[in-house]
Amino acid sequence: MKQRTWPCTSQRSRFTSLSFLKPNDKEKRSRFSITKSTSSSPPSIGDFSMLPFDILMKIAAPFSLPNLQSASSVCKSWREALQPLRESMVLLRWGKRFKHGRGGVKANLDKALDSFLEGASRGSTLAMVDAGLVYWETGDKEKAVGFYRRAAELGDVVGQCNLGISYLQVQPSNMKEAMKWLKQSAENGYVRAQYQLALCLHQGRVVQANLLEASKWYLKAAEGGYVRAMYNISLCYSVGEGVTQNRKLARKWMKRAADHGHSKAQFEHGLALFSEGAMLKSVLYLELAERGGEKAARHVKEVIHQQLSATSRDHAINQANNWRALSAPR
């Protein structure tokens, strides 16, 4: 099963806290205005109508649609101020439809990009990320980095992750910025960034290798449901790389990765079951691994088939046909 790590899309639900503007930024205003109080008295508690639009936008820019709807229902001033972001959600939805040819429309990347750009202009970091993704896929990496940076600076964890990986891949690369944004996204709990950060620390191609830190971030990503991290932390426990060697934990994480559809993990877990004499279970995982592209699983599976009855072989194949990978938490 292919595990797409890069680039990352914007489908998720979260709240993000962001700092207020510097004093010299208070005079900046978007073309979208909010209703101000005509009274000379200060706003009452719970009245956000006097807050600068820039501040409201920075607070709410990374909101998902459910979060945005909840915030809009708090009071009238929030509802009015957040209207541009609600509009951006409609544009984002249409952009995804045009990009993937869903919802009764034909795929049209130009229209998709137009929708994402309109959504981004209204302050949505989700739209910024998807606009950046289109630019990246079409080869305009400079514009992609620009949109990822805008989203990242507004606190969007996917934007931070994509920006970090962009700096690894553009020419010339910028290792310092890459690690800065990957770490920020990872510390904010984004599992893909945790995995990418662990890879950088493990491989030592970007920064000096640090196996202890790498294993820590692999484990965090694995616990967060990232399948590739489950496989890698299993290998770490298996050989004692960055962690104390622990065969039991190695088996635990290898099985989890296999059950989530990681083909290499299915192959290795199948081999482990074979060595323990659990033939039927072994055949199931080896069959899944072969279907996932692990050619070496075929030979081992055929050896086991010779030791099983036709009924047992058919049962294992039927199990594989009805098998469904566990879904990772979002």
Salt bridges, closest charged atoms under 4 A:
ASP25 OD1 - LYS28 NZ 3.17
GLU80 OE2 - LYS76 NZ 3.91
GLU87 OE1 - ARG122 NE 2.92
GLU118 OE1 - ARG122 NH1 2.81
ASP130 OD2 - LYS96 NZ 2.90
GLU137 OE1 - LYS99 NZ 3.53
GLU153 OE2 - ARG149 NH1 3.17
ASP156 OD2 - ARG12 NH2 2.14
ASP156 OD2 - ARG14 NH2 2.48
GLU177 OE1 - ARG149 NH2 2.84
GLU177 OE2 - LYS180 NZ 3.99
GLU213 OE1 - LYS216 NZ 3.33
GLU241 OE1 - HIS202 NE2 2.63
ASP259 OD2 - LYS255 NZ 2.61
GLU276 OE2 - ARG251 NH1 2.48
GLU287 OE2 - ARG291 NE 2.85
GLU287 OE1 - LYS301 NZ 2.62
GLU290 OE2 - ARG298 NH1 2.99
GLU290 OE1 - LYS301 NZ 2.57
GLU294 OE2 - LYS264 NZ 3.85
GLU302 OE2 - ARG298 NE 3.28
